[in-house]
Amino acid sequence: MTVHIIKMPDIGEGIAEVELVAWHVKPGDMVAEDQVLADVMTDKASVEIPSSVTGRVLALGGEVGQMMAVGSELIRIDMTGEGHAPAAPVTPAAAPAPATPTAAAPPPAATAPPRRSEPARPAAQQRPIASPAVRARAWELGIDLKDVAASGTAGRIMQADLEAHVASGAPRIAPMAPSAPPSAPSPPRAASAPGATHTVKIVGLRRKIAQKMQESKRRIPHYTYVEEIDVSELEALRARLNEKWGSQRGHLTLLALLVRAIVLAVHDFPQVNARFDDEAGVLTQHGAVHLGIATQTEGGLMVPVLRDAQAHDLWANAAEVLRLADAARSGKAVRDELSGSTITLTSLGRLGGIMSTPVINYPEVAIVGVNRIALRPMIRDGAVVPRQMMNLSSSFDHRVVDGAIAAAFVQSLRGYLEQPALLFVE
């Protein structure tokens, strides 16, 4: 027996440890060179760890959810393919295997979804090479990755390959309900009988979100200010702009107009377009507006960053917001697109409710929350008239943003949104 040890590779950027979020193999499995063995997660990205050899898996070096140090033993593989139990290594450990970074994507579940019964396949054909995001999308579409023609390097299946497979009219299998896709831990389900319970291990992106939310609430004394906005004129303007320019420049959403309002408002209130290093006691106010756009994905909340929002027009920002949201949801967003925001905008769309208490994206000091638009009776010039109303629920770091400053900032936003012609005047 020739035992090969693969260690946790150095992923770079000074990362000393990563979280093990999924195994794609188990002891006894045959693996091929370049086959994905496991997924790990850094602060921002999910990373696939491939095998550097062909052989049979002897032992796994960690459990899902475990933090593993760079250089620690990840897996043992019998290169002769005859081993059936763990054994001490008889050859020196190989150099760390190269890591294949993927976009910041929802991490796969701790266990793979059940598969259809099928004949045994040679090791090289046992598991197609694809990122967690691609596997999640294939699961959602009911596509067996073994049937998809790969166009990526070393036979890697790309998102475009899935689209081409669907466009070809190839037969698909129905996703196995009610299991969740492998991109995230299955959500808690209702107990099937009195007293029954269902446990979910919080790992990967879900755990990162939990840690960041806890850190934000622990460190920051939140102050939330809610104001109602009459967006009747804004919505009328948006409809006219889309009617005139939509076919040429693209569709404008309310979000693009909100971005413009924030850009103008922070010019007069730089205190809210800032990041606070509370350990060093330093508040850094930014001239550029790098706006975080809170985005719900299958794996959880992500915040891609609209950079230099002040430098672009409505349509350019609208297109970039759409691109960033698609990148985050499909797992294609890169690290630089997920960090460096100076203020964040969050919206639940039609689920926005009457008000909310958004959590600040630490170490920022402000977040603007958008609630749903509703037609309400309002008094205008002594008469009751129907108006389209929307609440803004915004939170601020009360250590560095006084209540009066926070209120004045929101009132500035209100002025721009209720008199939308001001959005086009510098």
Contacts in CASP RR format, 6 or more apart in sequence:
PFRMAT RR
TARGET T0000
AUTHOR 0000-0000-0000
METHOD contacts of the structure
MODEL  1
MTVHIIKMPDIGEGIAEVELVAWHVKPGDMVAEDQVLADVMTDKASVEIP
SSVTGRVLALGGEVGQMMAVGSELIRIDMTGEGHAPAAPVTPAAAPAPAT
PTAAAPPPAATAPPRRSEPARPAAQQRPIASPAVRARAWELGIDLKDVAA
SGTAGRIMQADLEAHVASGAPRIAPMAPSAPPSAPSPPRAASAPGATHTV
KIVGLRRKIAQKMQESKRRIPHYTYVEEIDVSELEALRARLNEKWGSQRG
HLTLLALLVRAIVLAVHDFPQVNARFDDEAGVLTQHGAVHLGIATQTEGG
LMVPVLRDAQAHDLWANAAEVLRLADAARSGKAVRDELSGSTITLTSLGR
LGGIMSTPVINYPEVAIVGVNRIALRPMIRDGAVVPRQMMNLSSSFDHRV
VDGAIAAAFVQSLRGYLEQPALLFVE
1 78 0 8 1.000
1 80 0 8 1.000
1 82 0 8 1.000
1 83 0 8 1.000
1 87 0 8 1.000
1 90 0 8 1.000
2 78 0 8 1.000
2 79 0 8 1.000
2 80 0 8 1.000
2 90 0 8 1.000
2 91 0 8 1.000
3 58 0 8 1.000
3 76 0 8 1.000
3 77 0 8 1.000
3 78 0 8 1.000
3 79 0 8 1.000
3 87 0 8 1.000
3 88 0 8 1.000
3 89 0 8 1.000
3 90 0 8 1.000
3 91 0 8 1.000
4 52 0 8 1.000
4 53 0 8 1.000
4 76 0 8 1.000
4 77 0 8 1.000
4 78 0 8 1.000
4 79 0 8 1.000
4 89 0 8 1.000
4 91 0 8 1.000
4 94 0 8 1.000
5 73 0 8 1.000
5 75 0 8 1.000
5 76 0 8 1.000
5 77 0 8 1.000
5 89 0 8 1.000
5 93 0 8 1.000
5 94 0 8 1.000
6 37 0 8 1.000
6 49 0 8 1.000
6 51 0 8 1.000
6 52 0 8 1.000
6 53 0 8 1.000
6 73 0 8 1.000
6 74 0 8 1.000
6 75 0 8 1.000
6 76 0 8 1.000
6 77 0 8 1.000
6 94 0 8 1.000
6 96 0 8 1.000
6 97 0 8 1.000
7 71 0 8 1.000
7 72 0 8 1.000
7 73 0 8 1.000
7 74 0 8 1.000
7 93 0 8 1.000
7 94 0 8 1.000
7 96 0 8 1.000
7 97 0 8 1.000
8 18 0 8 1.000
8 40 0 8 1.000
8 49 0 8 1.000
8 68 0 8 1.000
8 69 0 8 1.000
8 70 0 8 1.000
8 71 0 8 1.000
8 72 0 8 1.000
8 73 0 8 1.000
8 74 0 8 1.000
8 96 0 8 1.000
9 49 0 8 1.000
9 70 0 8 1.000
9 71 0 8 1.000
9 96 0 8 1.000
9 97 0 8 1.000
9 98 0 8 1.000
9 99 0 8 1.000
10 70 0 8 1.000
10 71 0 8 1.000
10 96 0 8 1.000
10 99 0 8 1.000
11 18 0 8 1.000
11 40 0 8 1.000
11 42 0 8 1.000
11 47 0 8 1.000
11 70 0 8 1.000
11 99 0 8 1.000
11 101 0 8 1.000
13 42 0 8 1.000
15 42 0 8 1.000
15 43 0 8 1.000
15 70 0 8 1.000
16 69 0 8 1.000
16 70 0 8 1.000
17 67 0 8 1.000
17 68 0 8 1.000
17 69 0 8 1.000
17 70 0 8 1.000
18 40 0 8 1.000
18 41 0 8 1.000
18 42 0 8 1.000
18 47 0 8 1.000
18 67 0 8 1.000
18 68 0 8 1.000
18 70 0 8 1.000
19 40 0 8 1.000
19 41 0 8 1.000
19 65 0 8 1.000
19 66 0 8 1.000
19 67 0 8 1.000
19 68 0 8 1.000
19 203 0 8 1.000
19 204 0 8 1.000
19 207 0 8 1.000
20 38 0 8 1.000
20 39 0 8 1.000
20 40 0 8 1.000
20 62 0 8 1.000
20 63 0 8 1.000
20 64 0 8 1.000
20 65 0 8 1.000
20 66 0 8 1.000
20 67 0 8 1.000
20 68 0 8 1.000
21 39 0 8 1.000
21 40 0 8 1.000
21 41 0 8 1.000
21 46 0 8 1.000
21 64 0 8 1.000
21 65 0 8 1.000
21 107 0 8 1.000
21 108 0 8 1.000
21 110 0 8 1.000
21 203 0 8 1.000
21 204 0 8 1.000
22 38 0 8 1.000
22 39 0 8 1.000
22 64 0 8 1.000
22 107 0 8 1.000
22 108 0 8 1.000
22 109 0 8 1.000
22 110 0 8 1.000
22 112 0 8 1.000
22 132 0 8 1.000
22 182 0 8 1.000
23 37 0 8 1.000
23 38 0 8 1.000
23 60 0 8 1.000
23 64 0 8 1.000
23 110 0 8 1.000
24 35 0 8 1.000
24 36 0 8 1.000
24 37 0 8 1.000
24 38 0 8 1.000
24 39 0 8 1.000
24 112 0 8 1.000
24 127 0 8 1.000
25 31 0 8 1.000
25 35 0 8 1.000
25 37 0 8 1.000
25 38 0 8 1.000
25 57 0 8 1.000
25 60 0 8 1.000
25 75 0 8 1.000
25 127 0 8 1.000
26 57 0 8 1.000
26 60 0 8 1.000
27 57 0 8 1.000
27 58 0 8 1.000
27 59 0 8 1.000
27 60 0 8 1.000
27 86 0 8 1.000
28 56 0 8 1.000
28 57 0 8 1.000
28 58 0 8 1.000
28 84 0 8 1.000
29 56 0 8 1.000
29 57 0 8 1.000
29 126 0 8 1.000
30 54 0 8 1.000
30 55 0 8 1.000
30 56 0 8 1.000
30 57 0 8 1.000
30 81 0 8 1.000
30 123 0 8 1.000
30 126 0 8 1.000
31 37 0 8 1.000
31 51 0 8 1.000
31 54 0 8 1.000
31 55 0 8 1.000
31 56 0 8 1.000
31 57 0 8 1.000
31 77 0 8 1.000
31 123 0 8 1.000
31 126 0 8 1.000
32 51 0 8 1.000
32 54 0 8 1.000
32 55 0 8 1.000
32 123 0 8 1.000
32 124 0 8 1.000
32 126 0 8 1.000
33 50 0 8 1.000
33 51 0 8 1.000
33 52 0 8 1.000
33 53 0 8 1.000
33 54 0 8 1.000
34 50 0 8 1.000
34 51 0 8 1.000
34 129 0 8 1.000
34 154 0 8 1.000
35 50 0 8 1.000
35 51 0 8 1.000
35 123 0 8 1.000
35 126 0 8 1.000
35 127 0 8 1.000
35 129 0 8 1.000
36 48 0 8 1.000
36 49 0 8 1.000
36 50 0 8 1.000
36 51 0 8 1.000
36 100 0 8 1.000
36 127 0 8 1.000
36 129 0 8 1.000
36 130 0 8 1.000
37 49 0 8 1.000
37 50 0 8 1.000
37 51 0 8 1.000
37 74 0 8 1.000
37 75 0 8 1.000
38 48 0 8 1.000
38 49 0 8 1.000
38 74 0 8 1.000
38 75 0 8 1.000
39 46 0 8 1.000
39 47 0 8 1.000
39 48 0 8 1.000
39 49 0 8 1.000
39 107 0 8 1.000
39 108 0 8 1.000
39 132 0 8 1.000
40 46 0 8 1.000
40 47 0 8 1.000
40 49 0 8 1.000
40 68 0 8 1.000
41 47 0 8 1.000
41 107 0 8 1.000
41 204 0 8 1.000
41 205 0 8 1.000
41 208 0 8 1.000
43 208 0 8 1.000
44 104 0 8 1.000
44 335 0 8 1.000
44 338 0 8 1.000
44 339 0 8 1.000
45 101 0 8 1.000
45 102 0 8 1.000
45 103 0 8 1.000
45 104 0 8 1.000
45 105 0 8 1.000
45 334 0 8 1.000
45 335 0 8 1.000
46 102 0 8 1.000
46 103 0 8 1.000
46 104 0 8 1.000
46 105 0 8 1.000
46 106 0 8 1.000
46 107 0 8 1.000
46 108 0 8 1.000
46 131 0 8 1.000
46 132 0 8 1.000
46 204 0 8 1.000
46 205 0 8 1.000
47 99 0 8 1.000
47 100 0 8 1.000
47 101 0 8 1.000
47 102 0 8 1.000
48 99 0 8 1.000
48 100 0 8 1.000
48 102 0 8 1.000
48 131 0 8 1.000
48 132 0 8 1.000
49 74 0 8 1.000
49 97 0 8 1.000
49 99 0 8 1.000
49 100 0 8 1.000
50 97 0 8 1.000
50 98 0 8 1.000
50 100 0 8 1.000
50 129 0 8 1.000
51 75 0 8 1.000
51 77 0 8 1.000
51 97 0 8 1.000
52 94 0 8 1.000
52 97 0 8 1.000
52 98 0 8 1.000
53 77 0 8 1.000
53 79 0 8 1.000
53 94 0 8 1.000
54 79 0 8 1.000
54 123 0 8 1.000
54 124 0 8 1.000
55 77 0 8 1.000
55 78 0 8 1.000
55 79 0 8 1.000
55 80 0 8 1.000
55 81 0 8 1.000
55 123 0 8 1.000
56 77 0 8 1.000
56 78 0 8 1.000
56 80 0 8 1.000
56 81 0 8 1.000
56 82 0 8 1.000
56 83 0 8 1.000
56 84 0 8 1.000
57 75 0 8 1.000
57 76 0 8 1.000
57 77 0 8 1.000
57 78 0 8 1.000
58 76 0 8 1.000
58 77 0 8 1.000
58 78 0 8 1.000
58 83 0 8 1.000
58 85 0 8 1.000
58 86 0 8 1.000
58 87 0 8 1.000
59 75 0 8 1.000
59 76 0 8 1.000
59 86 0 8 1.000
60 74 0 8 1.000
60 75 0 8 1.000
61 68 0 8 1.000
61 72 0 8 1.000
61 73 0 8 1.000
61 74 0 8 1.000
61 75 0 8 1.000
61 76 0 8 1.000
62 68 0 8 1.000
62 74 0 8 1.000
64 110 0 8 1.000
64 201 0 8 1.000
64 203 0 8 1.000
65 110 0 8 1.000
65 201 0 8 1.000
65 203 0 8 1.000
65 204 0 8 1.000
65 207 0 8 1.000
68 74 0 8 1.000
70 96 0 8 1.000
71 96 0 8 1.000
73 93 0 8 1.000
76 86 0 8 1.000
76 87 0 8 1.000
76 89 0 8 1.000
78 87 0 8 1.000
102 131 0 8 1.000
102 132 0 8 1.000
102 133 0 8 1.000
102 331 0 8 1.000
103 131 0 8 1.000
103 133 0 8 1.000
103 327 0 8 1.000
103 330 0 8 1.000
103 331 0 8 1.000
103 332 0 8 1.000
103 333 0 8 1.000
103 334 0 8 1.000
104 302 0 8 1.000
104 328 0 8 1.000
104 331 0 8 1.000
104 333 0 8 1.000
104 334 0 8 1.000
104 335 0 8 1.000
104 337 0 8 1.000
104 338 0 8 1.000
105 131 0 8 1.000
105 132 0 8 1.000
105 133 0 8 1.000
105 136 0 8 1.000
105 183 0 8 1.000
105 205 0 8 1.000
105 297 0 8 1.000
105 330 0 8 1.000
105 331 0 8 1.000
105 332 0 8 1.000
105 333 0 8 1.000
106 132 0 8 1.000
106 133 0 8 1.000
106 136 0 8 1.000
106 183 0 8 1.000
106 184 0 8 1.000
106 205 0 8 1.000
106 297 0 8 1.000
106 298 0 8 1.000
106 299 0 8 1.000
106 300 0 8 1.000
106 331 0 8 1.000
107 132 0 8 1.000
107 183 0 8 1.000
107 184 0 8 1.000
107 203 0 8 1.000
107 204 0 8 1.000
107 205 0 8 1.000
107 206 0 8 1.000
107 299 0 8 1.000
108 132 0 8 1.000
108 135 0 8 1.000
108 136 0 8 1.000
108 182 0 8 1.000
108 183 0 8 1.000
109 180 0 8 1.000
109 182 0 8 1.000
109 183 0 8 1.000
109 184 0 8 1.000
109 185 0 8 1.000
109 186 0 8 1.000
110 185 0 8 1.000
110 201 0 8 1.000
110 203 0 8 1.000
112 182 0 8 1.000
113 139 0 8 1.000
113 176 0 8 1.000
113 179 0 8 1.000
113 181 0 8 1.000
113 182 0 8 1.000
114 176 0 8 1.000
114 179 0 8 1.000
116 144 0 8 1.000
116 173 0 8 1.000
125 146 0 8 1.000
128 145 0 8 1.000
128 146 0 8 1.000
128 148 0 8 1.000
128 150 0 8 1.000
128 155 0 8 1.000
128 157 0 8 1.000
129 150 0 8 1.000
129 154 0 8 1.000
129 155 0 8 1.000
129 156 0 8 1.000
129 157 0 8 1.000
130 138 0 8 1.000
130 145 0 8 1.000
130 156 0 8 1.000
130 157 0 8 1.000
131 156 0 8 1.000
131 331 0 8 1.000
132 182 0 8 1.000
132 183 0 8 1.000
132 331 0 8 1.000
133 159 0 8 1.000
133 183 0 8 1.000
133 330 0 8 1.000
133 331 0 8 1.000
133 332 0 8 1.000
134 145 0 8 1.000
134 157 0 8 1.000
134 158 0 8 1.000
134 159 0 8 1.000
134 162 0 8 1.000
135 145 0 8 1.000
135 182 0 8 1.000
135 183 0 8 1.000
136 181 0 8 1.000
136 182 0 8 1.000
136 183 0 8 1.000
136 184 0 8 1.000
136 298 0 8 1.000
137 159 0 8 1.000
137 162 0 8 1.000
137 330 0 8 1.000
138 144 0 8 1.000
138 145 0 8 1.000
138 148 0 8 1.000
138 157 0 8 1.000
138 162 0 8 1.000
139 175 0 8 1.000
139 181 0 8 1.000
139 182 0 8 1.000
139 183 0 8 1.000
140 175 0 8 1.000
140 181 0 8 1.000
141 162 0 8 1.000
141 166 0 8 1.000
141 172 0 8 1.000
141 175 0 8 1.000
142 172 0 8 1.000
142 173 0 8 1.000
142 174 0 8 1.000
142 175 0 8 1.000
143 162 0 8 1.000
143 165 0 8 1.000
143 166 0 8 1.000
143 172 0 8 1.000
143 173 0 8 1.000
144 173 0 8 1.000
145 157 0 8 1.000
147 165 0 8 1.000
147 170 0 8 1.000
148 157 0 8 1.000
148 161 0 8 1.000
148 162 0 8 1.000
148 165 0 8 1.000
149 161 0 8 1.000
149 164 0 8 1.000
149 165 0 8 1.000
150 156 0 8 1.000
150 157 0 8 1.000
150 158 0 8 1.000
150 161 0 8 1.000
151 157 0 8 1.000
151 158 0 8 1.000
151 160 0 8 1.000
151 161 0 8 1.000
152 158 0 8 1.000
152 161 0 8 1.000
159 330 0 8 1.000
159 332 0 8 1.000
166 172 0 8 1.000
175 181 0 8 1.000
178 189 0 8 1.000
179 186 0 8 1.000
180 186 0 8 1.000
180 187 0 8 1.000
181 298 0 8 1.000
183 298 0 8 1.000
183 299 0 8 1.000
184 205 0 8 1.000
184 206 0 8 1.000
184 298 0 8 1.000
184 299 0 8 1.000
184 300 0 8 1.000
185 200 0 8 1.000
185 201 0 8 1.000
185 202 0 8 1.000
185 203 0 8 1.000
185 206 0 8 1.000
186 200 0 8 1.000
187 200 0 8 1.000
188 198 0 8 1.000
188 200 0 8 1.000
189 198 0 8 1.000
191 197 0 8 1.000
191 198 0 8 1.000
202 210 0 8 1.000
205 299 0 8 1.000
205 300 0 8 1.000
205 302 0 8 1.000
206 299 0 8 1.000
206 300 0 8 1.000
209 300 0 8 1.000
209 301 0 8 1.000
212 362 0 8 1.000
213 359 0 8 1.000
215 362 0 8 1.000
216 359 0 8 1.000
216 360 0 8 1.000
216 361 0 8 1.000
216 362 0 8 1.000
217 359 0 8 1.000
219 278 0 8 1.000
219 362 0 8 1.000
220 360 0 8 1.000
220 362 0 8 1.000
220 397 0 8 1.000
220 398 0 8 1.000
220 399 0 8 1.000
221 397 0 8 1.000
221 398 0 8 1.000
221 399 0 8 1.000
222 357 0 8 1.000
222 359 0 8 1.000
222 360 0 8 1.000
222 395 0 8 1.000
222 396 0 8 1.000
222 397 0 8 1.000
222 398 0 8 1.000
223 395 0 8 1.000
223 396 0 8 1.000
223 397 0 8 1.000
223 398 0 8 1.000
223 401 0 8 1.000
223 403 0 8 1.000
223 406 0 8 1.000
224 357 0 8 1.000
224 358 0 8 1.000
224 393 0 8 1.000
224 394 0 8 1.000
224 395 0 8 1.000
224 396 0 8 1.000
225 393 0 8 1.000
225 394 0 8 1.000
225 395 0 8 1.000
225 396 0 8 1.000
225 403 0 8 1.000
225 406 0 8 1.000
225 407 0 8 1.000
225 410 0 8 1.000
226 355 0 8 1.000
226 391 0 8 1.000
226 392 0 8 1.000
226 393 0 8 1.000
226 394 0 8 1.000
227 391 0 8 1.000
227 392 0 8 1.000
227 410 0 8 1.000
227 411 0 8 1.000
227 414 0 8 1.000
228 389 0 8 1.000
228 390 0 8 1.000
228 391 0 8 1.000
228 392 0 8 1.000
229 389 0 8 1.000
229 390 0 8 1.000
229 391 0 8 1.000
229 392 0 8 1.000
229 413 0 8 1.000
229 414 0 8 1.000
229 417 0 8 1.000
229 418 0 8 1.000
230 378 0 8 1.000
230 387 0 8 1.000
230 388 0 8 1.000
230 389 0 8 1.000
230 418 0 8 1.000
231 254 0 8 1.000
231 373 0 8 1.000
231 388 0 8 1.000
231 389 0 8 1.000
231 390 0 8 1.000
231 417 0 8 1.000
231 418 0 8 1.000
232 387 0 8 1.000
232 388 0 8 1.000
233 418 0 8 1.000
233 419 0 8 1.000
233 420 0 8 1.000
234 254 0 8 1.000
234 257 0 8 1.000
234 417 0 8 1.000
234 418 0 8 1.000
234 420 0 8 1.000
235 254 0 8 1.000
235 373 0 8 1.000
235 388 0 8 1.000
237 257 0 8 1.000
237 420 0 8 1.000
238 252 0 8 1.000
238 253 0 8 1.000
238 254 0 8 1.000
238 257 0 8 1.000
241 252 0 8 1.000
241 314 0 8 1.000
242 250 0 8 1.000
242 251 0 8 1.000
242 252 0 8 1.000
245 252 0 8 1.000
245 315 0 8 1.000
246 252 0 8 1.000
249 315 0 8 1.000
250 315 0 8 1.000
250 318 0 8 1.000
250 319 0 8 1.000
251 318 0 8 1.000
252 314 0 8 1.000
252 315 0 8 1.000
252 318 0 8 1.000
253 318 0 8 1.000
253 321 0 8 1.000
254 370 0 8 1.000
254 373 0 8 1.000
255 293 0 8 1.000
255 318 0 8 1.000
255 321 0 8 1.000
255 345 0 8 1.000
255 347 0 8 1.000
255 370 0 8 1.000
256 314 0 8 1.000
256 315 0 8 1.000
256 317 0 8 1.000
256 318 0 8 1.000
256 321 0 8 1.000
257 314 0 8 1.000
257 417 0 8 1.000
257 420 0 8 1.000
257 423 0 8 1.000
258 345 0 8 1.000
258 368 0 8 1.000
258 370 0 8 1.000
258 417 0 8 1.000
259 291 0 8 1.000
259 306 0 8 1.000
259 309 0 8 1.000
259 317 0 8 1.000
259 321 0 8 1.000
259 345 0 8 1.000
260 314 0 8 1.000
260 317 0 8 1.000
260 416 0 8 1.000
260 423 0 8 1.000
261 413 0 8 1.000
261 416 0 8 1.000
261 417 0 8 1.000
261 423 0 8 1.000
262 289 0 8 1.000
262 291 0 8 1.000
262 309 0 8 1.000
262 343 0 8 1.000
262 345 0 8 1.000
262 368 0 8 1.000
262 413 0 8 1.000
263 289 0 8 1.000
263 309 0 8 1.000
263 310 0 8 1.000
264 412 0 8 1.000
264 416 0 8 1.000
264 422 0 8 1.000
264 423 0 8 1.000
264 426 0 8 1.000
265 409 0 8 1.000
265 412 0 8 1.000
265 413 0 8 1.000
265 416 0 8 1.000
266 272 0 8 1.000
266 273 0 8 1.000
266 289 0 8 1.000
266 343 0 8 1.000
266 409 0 8 1.000
268 412 0 8 1.000
269 405 0 8 1.000
269 408 0 8 1.000
269 409 0 8 1.000
269 412 0 8 1.000
270 285 0 8 1.000
270 286 0 8 1.000
270 287 0 8 1.000
271 283 0 8 1.000
271 285 0 8 1.000
271 365 0 8 1.000
271 400 0 8 1.000
271 401 0 8 1.000
271 405 0 8 1.000
271 409 0 8 1.000
272 343 0 8 1.000
272 365 0 8 1.000
272 366 0 8 1.000
272 396 0 8 1.000
272 401 0 8 1.000
272 405 0 8 1.000
272 406 0 8 1.000
272 409 0 8 1.000
273 285 0 8 1.000
273 286 0 8 1.000
273 287 0 8 1.000
273 289 0 8 1.000
273 342 0 8 1.000
273 343 0 8 1.000
273 366 0 8 1.000
274 283 0 8 1.000
274 284 0 8 1.000
274 285 0 8 1.000
274 286 0 8 1.000
274 342 0 8 1.000
274 343 0 8 1.000
274 364 0 8 1.000
274 365 0 8 1.000
274 366 0 8 1.000
274 400 0 8 1.000
275 283 0 8 1.000
275 284 0 8 1.000
275 286 0 8 1.000
275 342 0 8 1.000
275 363 0 8 1.000
275 364 0 8 1.000
275 365 0 8 1.000
276 282 0 8 1.000
276 283 0 8 1.000
276 284 0 8 1.000
276 363 0 8 1.000
276 364 0 8 1.000
276 365 0 8 1.000
276 397 0 8 1.000
276 399 0 8 1.000
276 400 0 8 1.000
277 283 0 8 1.000
277 284 0 8 1.000
277 363 0 8 1.000
278 363 0 8 1.000
278 399 0 8 1.000
283 365 0 8 1.000
283 400 0 8 1.000
286 342 0 8 1.000
287 310 0 8 1.000
288 307 0 8 1.000
288 308 0 8 1.000
288 310 0 8 1.000
288 311 0 8 1.000
288 342 0 8 1.000
289 308 0 8 1.000
289 309 0 8 1.000
289 310 0 8 1.000
289 342 0 8 1.000
289 343 0 8 1.000
290 305 0 8 1.000
290 306 0 8 1.000
290 307 0 8 1.000
290 308 0 8 1.000
290 309 0 8 1.000
290 340 0 8 1.000
290 341 0 8 1.000
290 342 0 8 1.000
290 343 0 8 1.000
291 305 0 8 1.000
291 306 0 8 1.000
291 309 0 8 1.000
291 341 0 8 1.000
291 342 0 8 1.000
291 343 0 8 1.000
291 344 0 8 1.000
291 345 0 8 1.000
292 303 0 8 1.000
292 304 0 8 1.000
292 305 0 8 1.000
292 306 0 8 1.000
292 341 0 8 1.000
292 343 0 8 1.000
292 344 0 8 1.000
292 345 0 8 1.000
292 361 0 8 1.000
293 303 0 8 1.000
293 304 0 8 1.000
293 305 0 8 1.000
293 306 0 8 1.000
293 321 0 8 1.000
293 324 0 8 1.000
293 325 0 8 1.000
293 344 0 8 1.000
293 345 0 8 1.000
294 301 0 8 1.000
294 302 0 8 1.000
294 303 0 8 1.000
294 344 0 8 1.000
294 345 0 8 1.000
294 346 0 8 1.000
294 347 0 8 1.000
294 361 0 8 1.000
295 301 0 8 1.000
295 302 0 8 1.000
295 303 0 8 1.000
295 304 0 8 1.000
295 324 0 8 1.000
295 325 0 8 1.000
295 328 0 8 1.000
295 329 0 8 1.000
297 328 0 8 1.000
297 329 0 8 1.000
297 331 0 8 1.000
298 329 0 8 1.000
302 328 0 8 1.000
302 333 0 8 1.000
302 338 0 8 1.000
303 338 0 8 1.000
303 341 0 8 1.000
303 344 0 8 1.000
303 361 0 8 1.000
304 324 0 8 1.000
304 325 0 8 1.000
304 327 0 8 1.000
304 328 0 8 1.000
304 333 0 8 1.000
304 337 0 8 1.000
304 338 0 8 1.000
305 324 0 8 1.000
305 337 0 8 1.000
305 338 0 8 1.000
305 339 0 8 1.000
305 340 0 8 1.000
305 341 0 8 1.000
306 317 0 8 1.000
306 320 0 8 1.000
306 321 0 8 1.000
306 324 0 8 1.000
309 317 0 8 1.000
312 320 0 8 1.000
324 333 0 8 1.000
324 337 0 8 1.000
326 332 0 8 1.000
327 333 0 8 1.000
327 337 0 8 1.000
328 337 0 8 1.000
328 338 0 8 1.000
341 361 0 8 1.000
341 364 0 8 1.000
342 364 0 8 1.000
343 364 0 8 1.000
343 365 0 8 1.000
343 366 0 8 1.000
343 367 0 8 1.000
343 368 0 8 1.000
344 360 0 8 1.000
344 361 0 8 1.000
344 364 0 8 1.000
344 366 0 8 1.000
344 367 0 8 1.000
344 368 0 8 1.000
345 367 0 8 1.000
345 368 0 8 1.000
345 369 0 8 1.000
345 370 0 8 1.000
346 358 0 8 1.000
346 367 0 8 1.000
346 368 0 8 1.000
346 369 0 8 1.000
346 370 0 8 1.000
347 369 0 8 1.000
347 370 0 8 1.000
348 356 0 8 1.000
348 370 0 8 1.000
348 371 0 8 1.000
348 372 0 8 1.000
349 370 0 8 1.000
349 372 0 8 1.000
350 372 0 8 1.000
351 372 0 8 1.000
352 370 0 8 1.000
352 371 0 8 1.000
352 372 0 8 1.000
353 371 0 8 1.000
353 372 0 8 1.000
354 371 0 8 1.000
354 391 0 8 1.000
355 371 0 8 1.000
355 391 0 8 1.000
355 393 0 8 1.000
356 369 0 8 1.000
356 371 0 8 1.000
356 393 0 8 1.000
357 393 0 8 1.000
357 395 0 8 1.000
358 367 0 8 1.000
358 368 0 8 1.000
358 369 0 8 1.000
358 393 0 8 1.000
358 394 0 8 1.000
358 395 0 8 1.000
359 367 0 8 1.000
359 395 0 8 1.000
360 366 0 8 1.000
360 367 0 8 1.000
360 395 0 8 1.000
360 396 0 8 1.000
360 397 0 8 1.000
361 367 0 8 1.000
364 397 0 8 1.000
365 396 0 8 1.000
365 397 0 8 1.000
365 400 0 8 1.000
365 401 0 8 1.000
366 394 0 8 1.000
366 395 0 8 1.000
366 396 0 8 1.000
366 397 0 8 1.000
366 401 0 8 1.000
366 406 0 8 1.000
366 409 0 8 1.000
367 394 0 8 1.000
367 395 0 8 1.000
368 392 0 8 1.000
368 394 0 8 1.000
368 413 0 8 1.000
369 392 0 8 1.000
369 393 0 8 1.000
369 394 0 8 1.000
369 395 0 8 1.000
370 390 0 8 1.000
370 392 0 8 1.000
370 393 0 8 1.000
371 390 0 8 1.000
371 391 0 8 1.000
371 392 0 8 1.000
371 393 0 8 1.000
372 390 0 8 1.000
373 388 0 8 1.000
373 389 0 8 1.000
373 390 0 8 1.000
374 388 0 8 1.000
374 389 0 8 1.000
374 390 0 8 1.000
375 386 0 8 1.000
375 387 0 8 1.000
375 388 0 8 1.000
375 389 0 8 1.000
376 386 0 8 1.000
376 387 0 8 1.000
376 389 0 8 1.000
377 384 0 8 1.000
377 385 0 8 1.000
377 386 0 8 1.000
377 387 0 8 1.000
378 384 0 8 1.000
378 385 0 8 1.000
378 386 0 8 1.000
378 387 0 8 1.000
378 389 0 8 1.000
379 385 0 8 1.000
380 387 0 8 1.000
392 410 0 8 1.000
392 413 0 8 1.000
392 414 0 8 1.000
394 406 0 8 1.000
394 409 0 8 1.000
394 410 0 8 1.000
396 403 0 8 1.000
396 405 0 8 1.000
396 406 0 8 1.000
415 422 0 8 1.000
416 422 0 8 1.000
416 423 0 8 1.000
END
